[in-house]
Amino acid sequence: MNKYLITLISALSACANVLASPSPQDADALKIIQRSNLATVYAGDDGRAQARMLIVDKQGRKQIRQFTLLRRNIQNGGDQQFLLIFSRPSDVARTSFLVDKHPGSDDDRWLYLPGLDLLKRISAGDKRTSFVGSTFFYEDISGRDIHADTYEIVQQDKRAWTLKATPKTPNNVEFSYYHIRIDKQTLLPISADYFDSNNEVYRRLSVLKTAQIQGFPTVVEMKAENLRDGSFSINQLRNVEYGLGLPDSIFNERSLRMPPRKWLRSQ
């Protein structure tokens, strides 16, 4: 083979390797988000919490929602199951939400409405829509798939890293990118600001309170704000417990219609 052709092929191969490989900063950013994801969403083998959600609309009108959240890890950092059962107020009691989370692919999500005896499949396109009328999205409840974005470190100080996350499929989401600030000590998120196509922040998630529970740093109070109309929601977690031995048999359609009462109460 012509030696100049060999040289050209070698050069092109080297360029391809450079383009395919993440930069050191990108690699570091990915490691940070992976560690934060494990700390935030995968603490313990499973968990339970009672939640109280305050919803304030753009007119300042308030609503309260109460529910119990059960979570089970199938694989640490991988597939998970979530079951959420509402208890108050009476008009949403026994409304339930089930998620089979599959990082790297679309989750399976179902919503059960007892008043209509309706089991509704939530499509992948609906995961960034309002969760039961709040400013939280369905995706906020079980956590955004970290494989859906690319990451780079844009700032850091003694307390935290700030990462820029850019969606790999921008047509599937309403934001252009977001900045997530992650605590260096606990690896829990501090805040996430979502930017539109004009580079303006229009939505913010903020962690208001954390606690050490059974040795795990845990987010126990979080706020979601719509910065355009002033509406917001605050979700508070109480009676958080880990390592309950939740069986996989409760994470199914039957539990949506007949909640597993044994596992909904703190022991």
Secondary structure, DSSP 8 states (H G I E B T S, - for coil): --HHHHHHHHHHHHHHHHHHS--HHHHHHHHHHHHHHHHHH--SSEEEEEEEEEEE-TT--EEEEEEEEEEEESSTTS-EEEEEEEEESTTTTT-EEEEEE-TTS--EEEEEETTTTEEEEE-GGGTTSBSTTSSSBHHHHH---GGGEEEEEEEE-SSEEEEEEEESSGGGSS-SEEEEEEETTT--EEEEEEE-TTS-EEEEEEEEEEEEETTEEEEEEEEEEETTT--EEEEEEEEEEE-----GGGSSHHHHHS--HHHHS--
